[in-house]
Structure formats: C-alpha cells, structure tokens
C-alpha cells in the first residue's frame, strides 16, 4: 500500500517537470540564425563507442558463463 501511494505521489509531482518554456520571439530573424549551434557529434560518438564496448563485454561474460569458465 505504501509503495503504491509513493509511486502515485512521485508520478503526480513530476507532471510539472515536463513543461517547456516558450521560445523567445525573434522580431528580426529566426531562432536558427540568432542562436549559437550546440554540437552533439563528439559526445554522441563517445557514448556509442562506450555502449558498444560494454555490450561486447557483457556478451563475452555470458559466453564464458555458458561454457562454465567463470
């Protein structure tokens, strides 16, 4: 019962966190030319490489467990 109430309380209280502020008005242009760009390539590449390495490690551990080595 406590777990259900706690879960409901967390869900209800986090609804306001989904709100996004309205973008500012740009009277002399659009938002893409007035704001600096944020590059995502460097961090995204690193995350992809780390994710692949973690997956390969997990696969190797599972294969060793099946063979009874570990």
MARRO-883190 format. One record per residue: x, y, z of N, C-alpha, C, CB in turn; residue in three letters; residue number from 1. Coordinates in pm, whole numbers, always signed. Glycine has a CB too. Layout:
# residues N
> n.u_n.v_n.w_ca.u_ca.v_ca.w_c.u_c.v_c.w_cb.u_cb.v_cb.w_resn_resi
> X_Y_Z_X_Y_Z_X_Y_Z_X_Y_Z_ALA_NUM .
...
# end
This chain:
# residues 70
> n.u_n.v_n.w_ca.u_ca.v_ca.w_c.u_c.v_c.w_cb.u_cb.v_cb.w_resn_resi
> +82_-118_+0_+0_+0_+0_+86_+125_+0_-93_-1_+119_UNK_1 .
> +192_+126_+83_+281_+242_+89_+354_+261_-44_+382_+225_+203_UNK_2 .
> +390_+151_-106_+462_+160_-234_+372_+220_-341_+512_+20_-277_UNK_3 .
> +245_+184_-343_+151_+238_-441_+129_+387_-419_+17_+164_-432_UNK_4 .
> +115_+428_-295_+95_+569_-264_+220_+649_-301_+61_+588_-114_UNK_5 .
> +337_+596_-270_+461_+664_-303_+477_+678_-455_+580_+588_-245_UNK_6 .
> +447_+572_-528_+456_+578_-674_+359_+680_-731_+427_+440_-734_UNK_7 .
> +237_+682_-682_+139_+780_-730_+183_+922_-698_+2_+753_-669_UNK_8 .
> +238_+943_-580_+286_+1075_-541_+400_+1122_-630_+331_+1073_-395_UNK_9 .
> +492_+1034_-662_+604_+1069_-749_+554_+1103_-889_+706_+955_-756_UNK_10 .
> +462_+1024_-942_+409_+1049_-1075_+335_+1182_-1081_+316_+936_-1118_UNK_11 .
> +253_+1207_-982_+175_+1331_-980_+265_+1453_-964_+71_+1327_-867_UNK_12 .
> +367_+1443_-881_+453_+1558_-856_+549_+1584_-972_+532_+1538_-728_UNK_13 .
> +574_+1486_-1056_+668_+1506_-1166_+600_+1553_-1294_+743_+1378_-1193_UNK_14 .
> +469_+1568_-1295_+400_+1613_-1416_+446_+1753_-1456_+247_+1611_-1395_UNK_15 .
> +470_+1840_-1362_+514_+1975_-1392_+653_+1982_-1454_+512_+2057_-1268_UNK_16 .
> +732_+1878_-1440_+866_+1878_-1494_+868_+1862_-1646_+947_+1769_-1431_UNK_17 .
> +756_+1821_-1705_+751_+1803_-1850_+729_+1935_-1923_+642_+1705_-1886_UNK_18 .
> +698_+2042_-1853_+669_+2171_-1915_+796_+2230_-1973_+605_+2268_-1813_UNK_19 .
> +785_+2288_-2091_+895_+2355_-2157_+863_+2503_-2167_+922_+2294_-2297_UNK_20 .
> +961_+2590_-2149_+934_+2732_-2162_+908_+2769_-2308_+1050_+2815_-2106_UNK_21 .
> +831_+2873_-2328_+803_+2921_-2463_+930_+2979_-2523_+689_+3026_-2463_UNK_22 .
> +957_+2954_-2651_+1076_+3013_-2713_+1059_+3164_-2723_+1101_+2952_-2853_UNK_23 .
> +1168_+3238_-2717_+1157_+3383_-2726_+1117_+3427_-2866_+1290_+3450_-2686_UNK_24 .
> +1056_+3544_-2874_+1019_+3599_-3004_+1143_+3660_-3070_+905_+3706_-2991_UNK_25 .
> +1159_+3637_-3198_+1269_+3692_-3274_+1213_+3789_-3377_+1352_+3580_-3341_UNK_26 .
> +1209_+3917_-3345_+1147_+4012_-3438_+1229_+4034_-3565_+1127_+4144_-3368_UNK_27 .
> +1362_+4014_-3561_+1446_+4042_-3678_+1519_+3918_-3726_+1548_+4151_-3646_UNK_28 .
> +1451_+3810_-3739_+1515_+3687_-3787_+1452_+3567_-3721_+1665_+3690_-3760_UNK_29 .
> +1511_+3455_-3748_+1458_+3332_-3688_+1555_+3279_-3583_+1432_+3224_-3796_UNK_30 .
> +1513_+3180_-3511_+1592_+3128_-3399_+1719_+3058_-3445_+1508_+3031_-3317_UNK_31 .
> +1721_+3002_-3565_+1838_+2927_-3608_+1955_+3018_-3642_+1803_+2842_-3729_UNK_32 .
> +1931_+3141_-3684_+2042_+3231_-3717_+2084_+3315_-3598_+2003_+3322_-3831_UNK_33 .
> +2001_+3330_-3498_+2033_+3416_-3385_+2101_+3343_-3270_+1908_+3481_-3334_UNK_34 .
> +2085_+3212_-3261_+2141_+3137_-3150_+2262_+3055_-3197_+2035_+3045_-3088_UNK_35 .
> +2362_+3039_-3111_+2476_+2955_-3149_+2437_+2808_-3153_+2593_+2976_-3051_UNK_36 .
> +2504_+2734_-3238_+2474_+2591_-3253_+2544_+2513_-3142_+2518_+2540_-3392_UNK_37 .
> +2484_+2404_-3099_+2543_+2316_-2998_+2579_+2184_-3065_+2445_+2292_-2879_UNK_38 .
> +2708_+2156_-3083_+2749_+2031_-3149_+2722_+1910_-3060_+2897_+2036_-3186_UNK_39 .
> +2671_+1803_-3119_+2644_+1682_-3042_+2727_+1565_-3093_+2496_+1647_-3048_UNK_40 .
> +2807_+1586_-3194_+2878_+1473_-3256_+2984_+1413_-3164_+2943_+1518_-3386_UNK_41 .
> +3063_+1496_-3099_+3172_+1443_-3017_+3123_+1356_-2904_+3254_+1555_-2962_UNK_42 .
> +3029_+1405_-2827_+2977_+1328_-2715_+2899_+1207_-2758_+2891_+1415_-2629_UNK_43 .
> +2824_+1221_-2867_+2745_+1109_-2916_+2835_+996_-2964_+2652_+1155_-3030_UNK_44 .
> +2943_+1029_-3031_+3036_+926_-3078_+3098_+851_-2961_+3148_+988_-3164_UNK_45 .
> +3136_+925_-2858_+3196_+861_-2740_+3096_+768_-2673_+3246_+967_-2640_UNK_46 .
> +2971_+813_-2660_+2869_+728_-2597_+2842_+602_-2678_+2741_+806_-2579_UNK_47 .
> +2841_+614_-2810_+2819_+496_-2894_+2933_+396_-2879_+2805_+537_-3040_UNK_48 .
> +3057_+444_-2877_+3172_+354_-2863_+3170_+286_-2726_+3305_+432_-2882_UNK_49 .
> +3142_+364_-2621_+3137_+305_-2487_+3023_+204_-2474_+3122_+414_-2382_UNK_50 .
> +2909_+232_-2537_+2797_+139_-2533_+2830_+9_-2605_+2675_+203_-2595_UNK_51 .
> +2896_+21_-2720_+2935_-100_-2794_+3036_-182_-2714_+2995_-62_-2931_UNK_52 .
> +3133_-116_-2652_+3232_-187_-2572_+3167_-258_-2453_+3341_-90_-2522_UNK_53 .
> +3072_-191_-2389_+3002_-252_-2276_+2922_-373_-2322_+2910_-150_-2209_UNK_54 .
> +2856_-363_-2438_+2780_-475_-2491_+2868_-595_-2524_+2705_-432_-2615_UNK_55 .
> +2984_-568_-2584_+3077_-676_-2618_+3127_-744_-2490_+3197_-621_-2700_UNK_56 .
> +3155_-664_-2388_+3200_-721_-2260_+3093_-811_-2201_+3236_-610_-2161_UNK_57 .
> +2969_-766_-2202_+2859_-846_-2147_+2841_-976_-2225_+2729_-765_-2148_UNK_58 .
> +2850_-969_-2357_+2836_-1090_-2438_+2946_-1190_-2406_+2839_-1055_-2588_UNK_59 .
> +3070_-1140_-2391_+3181_-1230_-2358_+3161_-1295_-2221_+3313_-1154_-2361_UNK_60 .
> +3113_-1218_-2124_+3089_-1275_-1990_+2981_-1382_-1996_+3049_-1164_-1891_UNK_61 .
> +2873_-1356_-2072_+2767_-1456_-2083_+2815_-1583_-2153_+2647_-1398_-2158_UNK_62 .
> +2899_-1568_-2255_+2954_-1687_-2324_+3042_-1768_-2230_+3036_-1645_-2449_UNK_63 .
> +3121_-1699_-2147_+3207_-1771_-2054_+3123_-1844_-1948_+3305_-1675_-1986_UNK_64 .
> +3015_-1783_-1905_+2927_-1847_-1806_+2862_-1972_-1864_+2819_-1749_-1757_UNK_65 .
> +2825_-1966_-1993_+2764_-2084_-2057_+2863_-2199_-2066_+2711_-2050_-2197_UNK_66 .
> +2991_-2167_-2089_+3090_-2272_-2100_+3140_-2319_-1964_+3207_-2223_-2183_UNK_67 .
> +3107_-2244_-1860_+3147_-2283_-1725_+3287_-2237_-1689_+3139_-2431_-1711_UNK_68 .
> +3341_-2142_-1761_+3476_-2093_-1733_+3475_-2001_-1612_+3534_-2020_-1856_UNK_69 .
> +3375_-1917_-1602_+3371_-1818_-1492_+3297_-1876_-1374_+3303_-1687_-1537_UNK_70 .
# end
